[in-house]
Amino acid sequence: MAETPDKQTTEDFLSSYIAQVKSKLEKAPVRPDASADLSLVLTDTDAPKDRKRFYTSEQIDQIAQEECAECEYTWRKCSNGPSSIYNWFIGCSLLRKEYYDCVDRVKADLKAKSGRAPILPQ
């Protein structure tokens, strides 16, 4: 039975990729404590070019802080402003909750992209 061109191309790609990874491992063996480094080896071709497919915990925290910086700034500005019962207990607490919800949402999204958690409905 003849193989289709797509299947042959895929098998050629996989065999060349496996050979390439084996040669890299022979040149620089992986240490047992290098599991975080291994996550950077694999990338997703469908992902944007500036984002890796697999993120370390530190990268997830950093990206969440960057993407929610505006919420954090608004919350900190409110808590450092003139204090009144309304500002502190109602206004600032809502802004704080909004900031932490933003961080949790971004972290959950990145963990889902990294294959560490199920994708949550939007």
C-alpha positions in Angstrom: 0.0 0.0 0.0 1.5 3.3 -1.0 1.8 6.1 1.5 0.3 9.5 1.0 2.8 12.4 0.5 1.6 14.1 3.7 2.2 11.0 5.8 5.6 10.5 4.3 6.5 14.1 4.9 5.4 13.8 8.5 7.4 10.7 9.1 10.5 12.2 7.5 10.1 15.3 9.7 9.6 13.2 12.8 12.6 11.0 12.1 14.9 14.0 11.4 13.6 15.8 14.5 14.3 12.7 16.7 17.7 12.4 15.2 18.4 16.1 15.9 17.2 15.8 19.5 19.3 12.7 20.1 22.4 14.4 18.7 21.8 17.4 21.0 21.4 15.1 24.0 24.6 13.3 23.2 26.5 16.7 23.0 24.9 18.0 26.2 23.3 15.4 28.5 20.3 16.5 30.5 20.8 16.8 34.2 18.0 15.5 36.4 17.3 18.9 37.9 16.9 20.5 34.4 13.2 19.8 34.0 12.5 23.6 33.8 15.0 23.9 31.0 13.3 21.1 29.0 10.1 23.0 28.9 11.9 25.7 26.8 12.9 23.1 24.2 9.5 22.6 22.7 7.6 25.4 21.0 4.2 25.5 19.4 4.3 26.6 15.7 0.7 28.0 16.0 1.6 30.2 19.0 2.7 33.8 18.4 6.4 34.1 17.7 7.2 35.9 21.0 5.5 33.4 23.2 6.8 29.9 24.1 4.3 27.1 24.3 5.5 25.9 27.7 6.1 28.3 30.5 8.0 27.9 33.8 6.3 29.1 37.0 8.5 32.1 37.2 7.6 33.1 33.6 3.9 32.7 34.4 4.2 34.9 37.4 6.1 37.6 35.5 3.7 37.6 32.5 0.7 37.8 34.9 2.3 40.8 36.7 3.0 42.5 33.4 -0.5 42.0 32.0 -2.2 43.1 35.2 0.1 46.1 35.9 -2.6 48.6 35.1 -5.1 47.0 37.6 -2.3 47.0 40.2 -1.5 50.6 39.6 -5.1 51.7 40.0 -5.5 49.6 43.2 -2.2 51.0 44.7 -3.2 54.6 43.7 -6.5 54.1 45.5 -5.0 52.7 48.7 -2.3 55.4 48.9 -4.9 58.2 48.2 -6.9 60.1 50.8 -8.5 57.5 53.1 -12.1 57.4 53.9 -14.4 54.5 54.8 -15.8 54.4 51.3 -12.4 54.5 49.6 -10.7 51.9 51.8 -13.4 49.3 52.5 -15.5 49.5 49.3 -13.6 51.2 46.5 -10.1 49.9 47.1 -11.2 46.5 48.1 -13.1 46.1 44.8 -10.0 47.3 42.9 -7.8 44.8 44.9 -10.2 42.0 44.1 -10.2 43.0 40.4 -6.4 42.9 40.4 -6.1 39.5 42.0 -8.9 38.2 39.7 -6.9 39.5 36.7 -3.7 37.7 37.9 -5.6 34.5 38.6 -7.2 34.6 35.1 -3.9 35.2 33.3 -2.1 32.5 35.3 -4.9 30.0 34.5 -4.8 30.9 30.8 -1.0 30.5 30.7 -1.1 27.2 32.6 -3.7 25.9 30.1 -1.5 26.9 27.2 1.4 25.1 28.9 -0.6 21.9 29.3 -0.5 22.1 33.1 -4.2 22.8 33.7 -7.5 22.4 31.8 -8.6 25.3 29.6 -11.2 27.3 31.4 -14.3 28.6 29.7 -14.1 32.4 29.0 
